[in-house]
Amino acid sequence: MEIYVKNWEAFTNKSLNKEILYEELEAKEKEKRSIENSLGNINKDLGSLEKEISHLKEVLVAYEEIKKEKKSIEEEYPLLEALYNLITGKNKKGISFHSFVLSLFAQLILKRANFYFKEFSFGRYKFIEDEVLQKRFILEVFDHYTGSKRETKTLSGGESFLATLSLALGTSDVILYLHRTRPFESLFIDEGLGSLDENTLEKVVNTLLNLAHHSGRIIGIISHLKELKDKFPVVIEVHKNQFSGSYIKINKNF
């Protein structure tokens, strides 16, 4: 009987141990599944992080390129700023690029006009060229008789005509030079000569005749002065007729 009891107890203990082992095994299986699930989630997160890292690397490359461009722009900025200030007039002289270019053309015209103005005035007057680059430019002339400069509005009627004629001829010459063509084949002067004294009139007429001869341009003068009839090779006279109106007469002095 005693042996039977001992065998039963041993069997019972073995059964209990098996149950315990099954429970422990089942718990380990659950733990394993939980760990596998966690590992799967970790792998997913790892994949997302790798994509994010790859994206950040691309952003970093783009950022470095932007830094290079920024540095290049910063190096060029002083030049661009200076160019902008030049164009807009934010400079010491306060002259915009557009005004500066126009002033250069005006300076060329004045320089050429001085050739005629000195001739017409017997060396007395010349236009002041340098001040044309000033922001507030007023056309002035230098009077060699008085040794001082004066505004053109202080000139007499005859002198004003000479100044205007000189500017017109200077403009024509500059355009002719710049275009290398003949945009002005003819030049007509309407009155004004009557305000000149005899010597000045002679000087103007001779200068115009020489200009026409050397440039090949036709220069016409519209005037009522009889003294001019014999000065030019061709004279077109307009006569009134009380019956048939006006008529023209062409005289050739060559």
Wavefront OBJ file of the C-alpha trace (Angstrom):
o trace
v 0.000 0.000 0.000
v 2.803 2.326 0.899
v 4.457 1.729 -2.455
v 1.219 2.549 -4.258
v 0.868 5.812 -2.454
v 4.402 6.824 -3.296
v 3.843 5.985 -6.971
v 0.650 8.033 -6.977
v 2.377 10.980 -5.456
v 5.159 10.754 -8.018
v 2.612 10.593 -10.833
v 0.708 13.518 -9.424
v 3.878 15.560 -9.085
v 4.805 14.805 -12.674
v 1.373 15.895 -13.854
v 1.592 19.085 -11.875
v 5.025 19.770 -13.303
v 3.709 19.266 -16.814
v 0.873 21.692 -16.224
v 3.275 24.210 -14.838
v 5.552 23.688 -17.823
v 2.609 24.113 -20.245
v 1.556 27.302 -18.519
v 5.081 28.618 -18.606
v 5.434 27.626 -22.257
v 2.184 29.321 -23.144
v 3.315 32.457 -21.332
v 6.620 32.375 -23.196
v 4.738 31.988 -26.483
v 2.636 35.051 -25.680
v 5.731 36.965 -24.716
v 7.395 35.860 -27.935
v 4.421 37.016 -30.033
v 4.379 40.328 -28.194
v 8.090 40.777 -28.813
v 7.644 39.891 -32.509
v 4.805 42.424 -32.813
v 6.943 45.059 -31.144
v 9.841 44.182 -33.407
v 7.582 44.533 -36.458
v 6.466 47.981 -35.291
v 10.075 48.921 -34.629
v 11.018 47.843 -38.165
v 8.190 49.949 -39.569
v 9.321 52.953 -37.555
v 12.880 52.292 -38.645
v 11.803 52.314 -42.299
v 9.998 55.644 -41.774
v 13.050 57.078 -40.058
v 15.294 55.972 -42.922
v 12.985 57.716 -45.388
v 12.992 60.822 -43.219
v 16.787 60.717 -42.977
v 17.023 60.396 -46.770
v 14.687 63.372 -47.171
v 16.690 65.410 -44.675
v 19.874 64.614 -46.584
v 18.267 65.978 -49.759
v 17.150 69.072 -47.862
v 20.688 69.500 -46.534
v 22.137 69.292 -50.064
v 19.602 71.890 -51.267
v 20.416 74.055 -48.257
v 24.137 73.949 -49.061
v 23.386 74.990 -52.641
v 21.260 77.879 -51.377
v 24.093 78.915 -49.061
v 26.480 78.984 -52.020
v 24.037 81.068 -54.081
v 23.478 83.381 -51.110
v 27.208 83.856 -50.698
v 27.590 84.570 -54.408
v 24.758 87.125 -54.278
v 26.240 88.738 -51.171
v 29.571 89.088 -52.968
v 27.853 90.669 -55.973
v 25.541 92.843 -53.879
v 27.881 95.871 -53.607
v 28.227 95.958 -57.405
v 24.473 95.484 -57.922
v 23.728 98.152 -55.333
v 26.139 100.564 -57.002
v 24.551 99.827 -60.391
v 21.067 100.329 -58.952
v 22.083 103.629 -57.367
v 23.613 104.728 -60.662
v 20.457 103.897 -62.609
v 18.037 105.458 -60.099
v 20.101 108.555 -59.356
v 21.052 107.637 -55.784
v 24.588 108.878 -56.173
v 26.702 111.918 -55.307
v 25.546 113.884 -58.339
v 21.929 112.809 -57.988
v 21.685 112.015 -61.704
v 19.932 108.889 -62.977
v 21.509 106.755 -65.692
v 18.875 107.941 -68.183
v 19.649 111.577 -67.404
v 23.368 110.837 -67.493
v 23.147 109.397 -71.026
v 21.051 112.358 -72.185
v 23.555 114.745 -70.619
v 26.374 113.053 -72.561
v 24.472 113.645 -75.796
v 23.810 117.229 -74.728
v 27.496 117.682 -74.013
v 28.375 116.412 -77.494
v 25.865 118.797 -79.028
v 27.191 121.757 -77.028
v 30.753 120.883 -77.948
v 29.885 120.880 -81.636
v 27.596 123.912 -81.311
v 30.497 125.866 -79.822
v 32.334 125.543 -83.124
v 29.584 127.576 -84.790
v 28.848 129.888 -81.862
v 32.477 131.020 -81.646
v 32.519 131.624 -85.384
v 29.246 133.542 -85.435
v 30.159 135.695 -82.415
v 33.743 136.350 -83.551
v 35.106 134.362 -80.607
v 33.086 136.169 -77.949
v 30.721 133.428 -76.800
v 30.837 129.730 -76.093
v 28.407 127.396 -74.383
v 29.518 126.061 -70.990
v 29.718 122.292 -71.512
v 30.828 120.892 -68.153
v 27.777 121.939 -66.152
v 25.474 119.890 -68.369
v 26.234 116.916 -66.083
v 24.772 118.723 -63.075
v 21.384 117.638 -61.725
v 19.860 121.091 -62.240
v 21.314 122.231 -65.509
v 20.775 125.751 -66.822
v 22.197 126.517 -70.237
v 24.792 129.253 -69.875
v 27.405 130.871 -72.077
v 30.849 132.209 -71.296
v 31.456 135.782 -72.418
v 35.121 136.256 -73.311
v 34.646 140.048 -73.381
v 33.652 140.221 -69.719
v 35.411 137.023 -68.584
v 32.261 135.740 -66.890
v 29.409 133.356 -67.559
v 25.798 134.374 -68.123
v 22.466 132.733 -68.807
v 21.295 132.584 -72.408
v 18.203 134.617 -71.531
v 20.460 137.656 -71.038
v 21.584 137.562 -74.678
v 20.245 140.089 -77.149
v 17.811 139.120 -79.893
v 20.545 138.689 -82.472
v 22.793 136.807 -80.057
v 19.917 134.495 -79.092
v 19.366 133.724 -82.747
v 23.052 132.866 -83.162
v 22.887 130.608 -80.092
v 19.772 128.840 -81.407
v 21.268 128.429 -84.869
v 24.490 127.048 -83.374
v 22.551 124.481 -81.320
v 20.542 123.417 -84.373
v 23.695 122.960 -86.452
v 25.451 121.167 -83.585
v 22.519 118.763 -83.171
v 22.488 118.064 -86.893
v 26.236 117.349 -86.919
v 26.068 115.003 -83.904
v 23.205 112.970 -85.373
v 25.030 112.814 -88.688
v 28.161 111.561 -86.920
v 26.389 108.969 -84.740
v 24.318 107.458 -87.549
v 27.011 107.674 -90.189
v 24.193 108.561 -92.552
v 22.513 111.710 -93.726
v 19.275 112.018 -91.754
v 19.210 115.743 -92.546
v 19.699 116.316 -96.240
v 18.483 119.895 -95.887
v 18.298 122.622 -93.280
v 15.961 125.625 -93.465
v 16.323 128.748 -91.355
v 13.212 130.877 -91.007
v 13.966 134.581 -90.393
v 16.176 135.688 -87.487
v 18.919 137.032 -89.725
v 17.325 140.475 -89.731
v 18.416 140.960 -86.129
v 22.120 140.679 -87.050
v 24.511 143.490 -87.836
v 26.281 143.577 -91.200
v 29.512 141.903 -90.063
v 27.745 139.147 -88.135
v 25.359 138.538 -91.035
v 28.331 138.159 -93.375
v 30.003 135.713 -90.982
v 26.854 133.581 -90.591
v 26.197 133.452 -94.320
v 29.785 132.448 -95.136
v 29.765 129.757 -92.437
v 26.507 128.319 -93.752
v 27.793 128.329 -97.330
v 30.971 126.528 -96.269
v 28.929 124.018 -94.297
v 26.700 123.328 -97.312
v 29.742 122.936 -99.535
v 31.629 120.499 -97.281
v 28.692 118.475 -95.961
v 26.689 118.223 -99.179
v 23.557 119.398 -97.402
v 21.109 121.912 -98.804
v 20.772 124.965 -96.585
v 17.903 127.324 -97.252
v 17.178 130.656 -95.614
v 13.709 132.154 -95.539
v 14.177 135.906 -95.250
v 12.995 139.274 -96.463
v 16.527 140.737 -96.483
v 17.504 141.999 -99.924
v 21.190 141.775 -98.981
v 20.955 137.969 -99.150
v 19.944 137.818 -102.803
v 23.492 137.800 -104.097
v 24.898 135.629 -101.321
v 23.424 132.270 -102.319
v 23.756 130.365 -105.593
v 20.012 129.867 -105.957
v 17.334 132.341 -104.860
v 13.611 131.573 -104.910
v 11.565 134.775 -104.836
v 7.870 134.905 -104.016
v 5.971 137.770 -105.705
v 2.391 138.830 -105.284
v 0.126 139.301 -108.294
v -3.156 141.090 -107.791
v -4.766 139.142 -110.610
v -3.475 135.579 -110.320
v -2.224 135.468 -106.715
v 1.414 134.738 -105.795
v 4.049 133.309 -108.077
v 7.670 132.264 -107.662
v 10.776 133.278 -109.543
v 14.042 131.323 -109.431
v 17.311 133.189 -109.855
v 20.656 131.442 -110.218
v 23.810 133.264 -109.228
v 26.346 130.916 -110.825
l 1 2 3 4 5 6 7 8 9 10 11 12 13 14 15 16 17 18 19 20 21 22 23 24 25 26 27 28 29 30 31 32 33 34 35 36 37 38 39 40 41 42 43 44 45 46 47 48 49 50 51 52 53 54 55 56 57 58 59 60 61 62 63 64 65 66 67 68 69 70 71 72 73 74 75 76 77 78 79 80 81 82 83 84 85 86 87 88 89 90 91 92 93 94 95 96 97 98 99 100 101 102 103 104 105 106 107 108 109 110 111 112 113 114 115 116 117 118 119 120 121 122 123 124 125 126 127 128 129 130 131 132 133 134 135 136 137 138 139 140 141 142 143 144 145 146 147 148 149 150 151 152 153 154 155 156 157 158 159 160 161 162 163 164 165 166 167 168 169 170 171 172 173 174 175 176 177 178 179 180 181 182 183 184 185 186 187 188 189 190 191 192 193 194 195 196 197 198 199 200 201 202 203 204 205 206 207 208 209 210 211 212 213 214 215 216 217 218 219 220 221 222 223 224 225 226 227 228 229 230 231 232 233 234 235 236 237 238 239 240 241 242 243 244 245 246 247 248 249 250 251 252 253 254
